[in-house]
Amino acid sequence: MTARTVAAVLFDRDGTLIEDVPYNGDPDRVRPLPAARPALDLLRAAGLRTGVVSNQSGIGRGLLTRGDVHRVNARVDALLGGLDTWVYCPHAPEAGCPCRKPRPGLVVEAARRLGVPPESPRSRSGTGSTASYAIAEPRP
């Protein structure tokens, strides 16, 4: 068995890093959860890459635009010190797309953007659409 080390940690956005405001398109309504910034600071200090993988079905339902999501994400970045990648699924649940969590599409894309091999093992914390992930790669 090959030893592996955590290379990146991926978070859900709503209810994990920030307060969950359903279909939020207003950056002024972004409120970080108390432990989010300290946790991200610890991960960054340890040299780990961080990212967000988030279902944003409000786009597919016509309640938000991609621009709304990008503005909210930019506000989260500003408040939490910046994350290395943002990947979201814009589809409504009934679309059956491969990117909607808990399917692996968002995690695979985030791993690609972070330069972590997509076949790297992933461990998941949480369930369904609110899961967070740690991506490991072989130790050098």
C-alpha positions in Angstrom: 0.0 0.0 0.0 1.4 3.4 -1.0 1.5 6.1 1.7 -0.5 9.1 0.8 -0.6 12.7 2.1 -3.5 15.1 1.9 -2.9 17.6 -0.9 -6.1 19.6 -0.9 -9.3 20.1 1.1 -12.5 21.0 -0.7 -15.5 22.5 1.1 -19.1 23.0 0.4 -19.9 26.7 0.5 -23.3 27.2 2.1 -23.7 26.0 5.7 -20.0 25.0 5.8 -18.0 28.1 5.2 -20.8 30.7 5.3 -24.3 30.9 6.7 -26.8 29.2 4.4 -29.0 31.8 2.8 -31.1 29.9 0.2 -30.4 31.0 -3.4 -28.3 33.9 -2.2 -27.3 36.3 -5.0 -26.4 39.2 -2.8 -22.8 39.5 -1.6 -23.9 41.8 1.3 -25.7 38.8 2.8 -22.6 36.7 3.1 -21.8 35.8 6.7 -18.8 33.5 7.4 -19.2 30.8 10.0 -17.0 31.4 13.0 -14.6 28.6 12.5 -14.2 29.0 8.7 -11.4 31.6 8.6 -9.3 29.9 11.4 -9.7 26.5 9.7 -8.7 27.8 6.3 -5.7 29.7 7.8 -4.5 26.5 9.4 -4.8 24.6 6.2 -3.0 27.3 4.2 -0.2 27.4 6.9 0.2 23.7 6.4 0.7 24.2 2.7 -2.6 22.6 1.7 -4.6 23.8 -1.3 -8.2 24.7 -0.6 -11.3 25.0 -2.8 -15.1 25.0 -2.9 -17.3 22.5 -4.6 -20.9 23.7 -4.5 -24.3 22.9 -6.0 -25.9 26.1 -7.1 -29.2 24.9 -8.5 -30.7 28.5 -8.2 -29.1 29.1 -11.6 -30.9 26.1 -13.2 -34.1 27.2 -11.6 -33.8 30.7 -12.9 -33.5 32.2 -9.4 -29.8 33.3 -9.8 -27.4 34.1 -12.6 -23.8 32.9 -12.9 -22.8 36.5 -12.2 -24.7 36.4 -8.9 -22.9 33.3 -7.9 -19.5 34.7 -8.9 -20.1 37.9 -6.9 -21.1 35.9 -3.8 -18.0 33.7 -4.3 -15.8 36.8 -4.6 -17.2 38.1 -1.3 -16.5 34.8 0.4 -13.0 34.9 -1.0 -12.5 38.4 0.3 -13.8 37.5 3.8 -12.0 34.2 4.2 -8.6 35.0 2.6 -9.1 33.4 -0.7 -9.5 29.8 -1.8 -7.5 28.2 -4.6 -10.4 27.0 -6.8 -14.2 27.4 -7.1 -16.2 24.8 -8.9 -20.0 24.8 -8.9 -22.9 22.9 -10.5 -25.4 25.3 -12.1 -28.0 22.6 -12.8 -31.3 21.9 -11.2 -31.4 18.5 -9.4 -33.7 17.0 -12.0 -31.2 17.7 -14.8 -29.3 14.5 -13.9 -25.9 16.1 -14.7 -22.6 14.4 -13.7 -21.4 17.4 -11.8 -24.1 17.7 -9.1 -22.9 16.5 -5.7 -22.8 13.8 -4.5 -21.8 12.7 -8.0 -18.0 13.1 -8.5 -17.9 15.6 -11.3 -17.2 18.7 -9.2 -14.5 17.0 -7.1 -12.8 15.6 -10.2 -12.8 19.1 -11.8 -11.5 20.7 -8.7 -8.7 18.1 -8.4 -7.7 18.8 -12.0 -7.6 22.6 -11.4 -5.5 22.1 -8.3 -3.1 19.8 -10.2 -4.0 16.7 -8.1 -4.4 13.5 -10.2 -8.2 12.9 -10.5 -7.7 9.2 -9.7 -6.3 10.2 -6.2 -8.4 8.7 -3.4 -10.9 11.0 -1.8 -12.3 10.9 1.6 -15.6 12.6 2.3 -17.1 14.2 5.3 -20.8 15.0 5.4 -23.5 13.7 3.2 -25.0 14.4 -0.2 -24.8 18.0 -1.4 -23.1 19.3 1.8 -20.1 17.0 1.7 -16.5 18.3 2.1 -13.5 16.3 0.7 -9.9 15.7 1.3 -7.8 14.8 -1.7 -4.7 12.7 -1.2 -1.8 12.0 -3.5 1.2 9.6 -3.2 4.0 10.8 -1.0 7.2 11.7 -2.8 
